[in-house]
């Protein structure tokens, strides 16, 4: 089967390095701010910011996977090897609102354990748009082509598909709603 869509290898694997670095930096600064002992407005604000970075980085690190999408199934690379997910097992897929908007959350039902699983995908951009400055994802932006393809296939094959067109912000967005 030819691969129609896939994760960006560079973006996916670089985040396996970036997230642990962000976690370590957050822990270092939280510890430093607590040991400083002055709990003024600035210190409390900085602690909250670093706690947010710590939680989102840890959540992303646990769910980030390399994914390949073909016409018939989705392949997810895990530590144990490749896992195949049929479109009939896809429960929901949506874009994640983040800095550049190029992240996808995929919910699927594991056929072996009968449990819901979630995957964070950093897709490869086939036609990257030229970006000037600091790109921001606007709430009204259209879905990525990978999201549209998976959603269309899942709606056809799964009558229980949860069709939500609302992209979500990041903190705890991976929780099933």
N, C-alpha and C positions, 0 to 999 in steps of 0.2 A: 504494500500500500504506500502510495506517495504521501509524504507529510505535507499537509496544507498549511498548518500553523504550528509554531513552536515557541518555546521560551527563548529569550535572548540568553545565550550561554554566558556572555560577558556580564550582563546585568545580574543574572541569577547567581553565578558563582562569586562575583565580587561582593554581593550582599552577604554571602556566608563569611566574609572577612569583616565587612563594615559593621554588621550587627553586633558581633562580639566586642569590637572596639568601642562602639557606642555604649554597650552595656558596662564595660569596664570604666569608661570615662564617667558615666552617670553615677556608678557606685563610688568612684573616687571623689567626685564633687559633692555628692550627698553626704558622704562620711566627713569630708572636709568642712562642709557648712555646719554639720551637727557638732563637730569638735570645736569650731570657732566659738560657739556659744551665744552669739548675739542673734536673737530671733526677732529682728525687725522686719518691716514689710518687704524689703529687698531680699533678705535671706529666705523668708518663707516663700516668696514668689519663685526664687531660683530653685529651692528644694522641690516645689511642685512641678516646675518645668523639667527638672532632671528625673523626677519620678515618672512623669509622662513619657519621656524618652526611653527610660528603662523598661517600662511596661510594653510600649509599642515595639521596641526592638526585640525584646524577648518573645513576644507573641509572633512577630514576623519570622524570627529565626526558626521557631518550631514548625511553622506552616509553609515556609518557602520550599517549592519543589520545581524541578525541571520537567516541563510537559511538552508532549508532541501530540498534535491532533491530526487524525486521518479522517477519511470519509466515513469509516465504520466505528471507530473507537478513539479513546483518549489514552495515551500511555503516560504514566507518571513514574518518574525515576525516584526511588526511595533508597535508603541505606541497604535494604534487603534485595534490591534489584528493581526491575521494571514491573509495574503493576498496570493491568489493562482495565479500563473502566468503559463500559458500554454507555451509549447515550441514554438508554432507558433507565440507568441508575443515577443519572444526573438529577439532582433535586432543585438546584438553583445556581445561577451564575450572574455576576454583576460586576461592574467596574468599581474600583475603589478610588475614592477621592483622596489624592495625595498631591505632592508637589507638581508632578508632570502628568498625572492622570493615567499613566500607563501601567496599571496593575489590575489584576482580575482576581476575584474570589470565586472559587468553584466548590460547591457543596455536592457531595455524592454519597450514595449508600454503598457501603462495603458489602459485597455479596457473601463473603466468608463469615464476617462477624455480625452482619446485619445492623451495624452501627453507622451513624452519620460521620463522615469525615470531611475535612475542609482543607483546601490547598490555596496557597497564595502563589500567583503566577506573575512573572515579569515578562510579558510577551515581547517578541521580536517585532520591530516596526519594519514593515515591508517598504513603505514609502514615507520615511521620516520627514516631517514638515520642518522647514528651516526655522530655527528658534533664535530669537534675538533677546539677549538679556536673561532674566530669571523667569522661566516659564511657569505659569500657574494654571491649574486645572479649574475651569469654571464649572459651576454646578450644572449648567444647562448644556454642557458639551455632549456630543453624540457618543454612542458606544463604540468601542474598538471593534474592528472586523472579526477578531477572534471570538469576542464575546457574542456578537451577533450570530456567528456560525454555530457555536456550541448551543446557544439558546434555541435557535431554529430547529436543530436536530433533536434536542431534548424535548421540546414541545411536541414534535411529531411522534416520538417514541415513548414518552412518559406522560400518561394522563394526570399524574399527581405532581407535575412540575409546578413549582411556585414561581409564577411570572411576576417579578418585581422589576420595575424600571427605575427604581430610585437608587442611585449610587449613594454610598455611605461614607462618612468620615471615618478615620482610622481607629481611634481608641475603642477597643472591644468590638469592632465591627465584624470580627470573624465569628462572633457568637451568633447562633442560629435564631432568627426572629421570624 
